[in-house]
Amino acid sequence: MTKQFTANVLICGAGAAGLTLAIDLARRGVSFRLIDKMDGPFRGSRGKGIQPRTQEIFEDLGIIDRVVAAGGLYPPQREYREDGSFTVSEVMEHVDPSPAEPYHIALMVPQFLTEGVMRERLLELGRRVEFGCELVGLEQDQDGVTARLAGPDGEEIVRVRYLVGADGGRSFVRHALDIDFPGKTLGVRAVVADVVLTGLERTAWHRFHEGAMDRQMSLCPLAGTELFQLQAPVPLEGDVDLSAEGLSAMVAERTRRDNIHIVSVLWASAYNMNARLADRYRVGRVFLIGDAAHIHPPTGGQGLNTSVQDAYNLGWKLAAVVSGASETLLNSYEEERRPIATAMLGLATKLLDAAKRGAMRRGREVQQLDLGYPESALALEKPVRSGGLLAGDRAPDAPLRGAAGQATRLFELFKGPHWTLVGYQVEREAVPPRAALRTHAIGPRGNLIDENGHFLEAYAVAPGDWVLVRPDGYIGAIVGSQHIDALTHFLGEHGLI
Ligand SMILES: Cc1cc2nc3c(=O)[nH]c(=O)nc-3n(C[C@H](O)[C@H](O)[C@H](O)COP(=O)(O)OP(=O)(O)OC[C@H]3O[C@@H](n4cnc5c(N)ncnc54)[C@H](O)[C@@H]3O)c2cc1C
């Protein structure tokens, strides 16, 4: 057995979850290997909806503008009636951005484009995916994990401190850990395919026979490409012809139009919808993130987003523990993320039931801006607050002005791997500087000015309050000046010495 550590972390799977974790660890200087058993990048559009909360994370990771440029917005949807006429509506409720929530509209970016941007970012940080490298065995002991990898040059044994299974719904890691994956098969099978077609305008998402599971057909122009994403429920049993001819015939039969022609099929899959959640997200030094931990129907566009956010929650904790913070910090990963997946499974299943009835409009619940960890052991409030923003909530954005006069935003100040401490009308010196902590003060003699009151409105703090924001943009603590000792203890406990 190899005793020396090859890297701190082995990430198994380079989908959206594995790539997010890799970018986060790379920018924190944590050594890792990122492997994927496929010979090259996955080509399918799959998870195409990027929700506002994920956009905030992409801003922090330095890829938001590139992701927006790669894709676009959802077009209006056209729901066709039997006679060929149609109604037009927006896919999402339209709400303008606000100072606290700068991203408000779901983006449409085919998953292969999002992942392409992520790989580019990873390369900028000097790292890349090792394709053609499969995890085929793992064992763990008190100090680390020994993994067996099969690559083009044969087998290799690597020794790492932690292993993260980001290896999708059929997760090898989950099976190797013998973690149960209870839930249900939802009795819906669907085709999803990326196709080049003629006969439809690209200015609308075309929907035929919504609510009729035997005839439903959705053809959505994929932003940033010349493709359409075809989606259609199909019978639970039997072969489905996924060739251009086969799909053209299905389109003709379901739309009753003979002028839509599928020219080519770039990727296609017929899959059964499931809603399943892993019993555990961690066994010792091995973790599950993304689809390896939860799978659900695509309704509501939650899968990729939840996977990215799992990785974002785990990344800073792994980095802190590798640098000496207490191992107990890692317990909070499952504690925080598993309840989110439980709720998301319920939401996606509810939206699937609504879709079966033909109701497709999506509201705020899919945006993931209201998710938080108020029950977490990492949430400190002193004194306990009765309303407004609570410890564990998502930290809102707020436009501010620096004392030197330049405009800035809280999200600009959060950006990067550090914690952020913001004091409102405080004695700044009350909290001495520490590594990995950026301290700001708003108020007289502070380095920031809350010119238009947006900070006060969003955070509802009183003079003397301190707000500690975690590296992943959630509120770790809100304490009054009289409880500064509790804040200092909290910082120390989480490796901020
Ligand atoms: C047909 C379909 C349609 C979907 N539509 C939507 C949608 O509309 N909206 C949405 O949000 N989500 C959608 N999803 C879900 C979304 O694609 C997933 O939630 C997302 O891909 C999860 O990312 P992940 O990184 O966890 O897993 P994956 O993207 O599955 O990546 C896992 C990676 O692990 C690799 N791997 C597996 N085993 C090993 C091993 N032993 N060794 C090395 N590598 C390994 C695989 O090759 C793969 O690249 C859809 C999924 C499917 C299948």
The ligand as an SDF file (V2000), in Angstrom:
LIG
                    3D

 53 58  0  0  0  0  0  0  0  0999 V2000
  -31.5050   13.1690  -19.0940 C   0  0  0  0  0  0  0  0  0  0  0  0
  -31.2340   14.1910  -18.0390 C   0  0  0  0  0  0  0  0  0  0  0  0
  -31.8560   15.4400  -18.0920 C   0  0  0  0  0  0  0  0  0  0  0  0
  -31.6100   16.3940  -17.0980 C   0  0  0  0  0  0  0  0  0  0  0  0
  -32.2040   17.6190  -17.1580 N   0  0  0  0  0  0  0  0  0  0  0  0
  -31.9390   18.5280  -16.1900 C   0  0  0  0  0  0  0  0  0  0  0  0
  -32.5110   19.8380  -16.1970 C   0  0  0  0  0  0  0  0  0  0  0  0
  -33.2760   20.1720  -17.0860 O   0  0  0  0  0  0  0  0  0  0  0  0
  -32.1660   20.7100  -15.2010 N   0  0  0  0  0  0  0  0  0  0  0  0
  -31.2730   20.3730  -14.1920 C   0  0  0  0  0  0  0  0  0  0  0  0
  -30.9370   21.2040  -13.3280 O   0  0  0  0  0  0  0  0  0  0  0  0
  -30.7460   19.1520  -14.1650 N   0  0  0  0  0  0  0  0  0  0  0  0
  -31.0430   18.2390  -15.1230 C   0  0  0  0  0  0  0  0  0  0  0  0
  -30.4840   17.0280  -15.0890 N   0  0  0  0  0  0  0  0  0  0  0  0
  -29.6490   16.7320  -13.9620 C   0  0  0  0  0  0  0  0  0  0  0  0
  -28.2510   17.2850  -14.1160 C   0  0  0  0  0  0  0  0  0  0  0  0
  -27.7370   16.9460  -15.3780 O   0  0  0  0  0  0  0  0  0  0  0  0
  -27.4540   16.6790  -12.9960 C   0  0  0  0  0  0  0  0  0  0  0  0
  -28.0650   17.0480  -11.7570 O   0  0  0  0  0  0  0  0  0  0  0  0
  -26.0180   17.1170  -12.9770 C   0  0  0  0  0  0  0  0  0  0  0  0
  -25.3590   16.6420  -14.1290 O   0  0  0  0  0  0  0  0  0  0  0  0
  -25.3380   16.5550  -11.7450 C   0  0  0  0  0  0  0  0  0  0  0  0
  -23.9810   16.8190  -11.8110 O   0  0  0  0  0  0  0  0  0  0  0  0
  -22.9630   15.8490  -11.1340 P   0  0  0  0  0  0  0  0  0  0  0  0
  -21.6360   16.4840  -11.3590 O   0  0  0  0  0  0  0  0  0  0  0  0
  -23.3880   15.5430   -9.7580 O   0  0  0  0  0  0  0  0  0  0  0  0
  -23.0790   14.4600  -11.9170 O   0  0  0  0  0  0  0  0  0  0  0  0
  -22.8070   14.1070  -13.4380 P   0  0  0  0  0  0  0  0  0  0  0  0
  -23.0140   15.2650  -14.3170 O   0  0  0  0  0  0  0  0  0  0  0  0
  -23.5760   12.8600  -13.7060 O   0  0  0  0  0  0  0  0  0  0  0  0
  -21.2500   13.7730  -13.4890 O   0  0  0  0  0  0  0  0  0  0  0  0
  -20.7130   12.5900  -12.9240 C   0  0  0  0  0  0  0  0  0  0  0  0
  -19.3810   12.2920  -13.5930 C   0  0  0  0  0  0  0  0  0  0  0  0
  -18.7500   11.2310  -12.8780 O   0  0  0  0  0  0  0  0  0  0  0  0
  -18.0880   10.4000  -13.8020 C   0  0  0  0  0  0  0  0  0  0  0  0
  -17.8910    9.0900  -13.1750 N   0  0  0  0  0  0  0  0  0  0  0  0
  -18.8510    8.1940  -12.8170 C   0  0  0  0  0  0  0  0  0  0  0  0
  -18.2890    7.1250  -12.2240 N   0  0  0  0  0  0  0  0  0  0  0  0
  -16.9500    7.3260  -12.2140 C   0  0  0  0  0  0  0  0  0  0  0  0
  -15.8310    6.5590  -11.7400 C   0  0  0  0  0  0  0  0  0  0  0  0
  -15.9870    5.3730  -11.1430 N   0  0  0  0  0  0  0  0  0  0  0  0
  -14.5840    7.0680  -11.9160 N   0  0  0  0  0  0  0  0  0  0  0  0
  -14.4070    8.2810  -12.5170 C   0  0  0  0  0  0  0  0  0  0  0  0
  -15.4310    9.0410  -12.9890 N   0  0  0  0  0  0  0  0  0  0  0  0
  -16.6920    8.5710  -12.8190 C   0  0  0  0  0  0  0  0  0  0  0  0
  -19.0190   10.3780  -15.0000 C   0  0  0  0  0  0  0  0  0  0  0  0
  -18.3190   10.0130  -16.1820 O   0  0  0  0  0  0  0  0  0  0  0  0
  -19.5340   11.8210  -15.0330 C   0  0  0  0  0  0  0  0  0  0  0  0
  -18.7670   12.6510  -15.8810 O   0  0  0  0  0  0  0  0  0  0  0  0
  -30.7240   16.0680  -16.0450 C   0  0  0  0  0  0  0  0  0  0  0  0
  -30.1020   14.8180  -16.0050 C   0  0  0  0  0  0  0  0  0  0  0  0
  -30.3490   13.8760  -16.9820 C   0  0  0  0  0  0  0  0  0  0  0  0
  -29.6500   12.5320  -16.9120 C   0  0  0  0  0  0  0  0  0  0  0  0
  1  2  1  0
  2  3  1  0
  2 52  2  0
  3  4  2  0
  4  5  1  0
  4 50  1  0
  5  6  2  0
  6  7  1  0
  6 13  1  0
  7  8  2  0
  7  9  1  0
  9 10  1  0
 10 11  2  0
 10 12  1  0
 12 13  2  0
 13 14  1  0
 14 15  1  0
 14 50  1  0
 15 16  1  0
 16 17  1  0
 16 18  1  0
 18 19  1  0
 18 20  1  0
 20 21  1  0
 20 22  1  0
 22 23  1  0
 23 24  1  0
 24 25  2  0
 24 26  1  0
 24 27  1  0
 27 28  1  0
 28 29  2  0
 28 30  1  0
 28 31  1  0
 31 32  1  0
 32 33  1  0
 33 34  1  0
 33 48  1  0
 34 35  1  0
 35 36  1  0
 35 46  1  0
 36 37  1  0
 36 45  1  0
 37 38  2  0
 38 39  1  0
 39 40  1  0
 39 45  2  0
 40 41  1  0
 40 42  2  0
 42 43  1  0
 43 44  2  0
 44 45  1  0
 46 47  1  0
 46 48  1  0
 48 49  1  0
 50 51  2  0
 51 52  1  0
 52 53  1  0
M  END
$$$$
